[in-house]
């Protein structure tokens, strides 16, 4: 996750540097677009972490359920 955020940050910085030759208005719009994209990516990464956590809990519950079933069967 940290690597993805570093890559995103680098892309944003490079985008801003490339915009120095453009007018100030275009550079500001590019900055806002980069922030919006970075926010969207961060949102997706957070949702992935939540989904992964939920899956881990479901897996643990399945292990517990299987263990209980084995105890009852024996």
C-alpha positions in Angstrom: 0.0 0.0 0.0 2.8 2.4 0.9 4.5 1.8 -2.4 1.3 2.6 -4.3 0.9 5.9 -2.4 4.5 6.8 -3.1 4.0 6.1 -6.8 0.9 8.2 -6.8 2.7 11.1 -5.0 5.5 10.9 -7.5 3.1 11.1 -10.4 1.4 14.1 -8.8 4.7 15.9 -8.3 5.8 15.1 -11.9 2.5 16.3 -13.2 2.9 19.6 -11.3 6.4 20.1 -12.6 5.3 19.5 -16.2 2.6 22.1 -15.7 5.1 24.9 -14.9 5.3 25.7 -18.6 1.5 26.2 -18.9 -0.5 29.1 -17.7 -1.2 29.4 -14.0 -4.9 28.5 -14.5 -4.1 25.3 -16.3 -1.5 24.4 -13.6 -4.0 24.9 -10.9 -6.6 22.8 -12.7 -4.0 20.0 -13.1 -3.2 20.2 -9.4 -6.9 19.9 -8.5 -7.3 17.0 -10.9 -4.3 15.2 -9.4 -5.6 15.7 -5.9 -9.0 14.3 -7.0 -7.4 11.3 -8.6 -5.2 10.7 -5.5 -8.2 11.0 -3.3 -10.1 8.5 -5.4 -7.2 6.0 -5.3 -6.9 6.4 -1.6 -10.6 5.8 -1.2 -10.4 2.6 -3.3 -7.4 1.4 -1.3 -9.2 2.0 2.0 -12.2 0.0 0.7 -9.8 -2.8 -0.3 -8.4 -2.9 3.2 -11.9 -3.1 4.7 -12.8 -5.9 2.3 -9.6 -7.8 3.2 -10.4 -7.4 6.9 -13.9 -8.7 6.5 -12.6 -11.6 4.5 -10.0 -12.4 7.2 -12.8 -12.4 9.9 -15.0 -14.6 7.7 -12.0 -17.0 7.3 -11.4 -17.1 11.0 -15.1 -17.7 11.7 -15.0 -20.6 9.2 -12.0 -22.1 11.0 -13.8 -21.9 14.3 -17.0 -23.4 12.8 -15.0 -26.3 11.3 -13.3 -26.9 14.7 -16.6 -26.9 16.5 -18.0 -29.3 13.9 -15.1 -31.6 14.3 -15.5 -31.6 18.1 -19.2 -32.5 17.8 -18.5 -35.2 15.2 -15.9 -36.9 17.4 
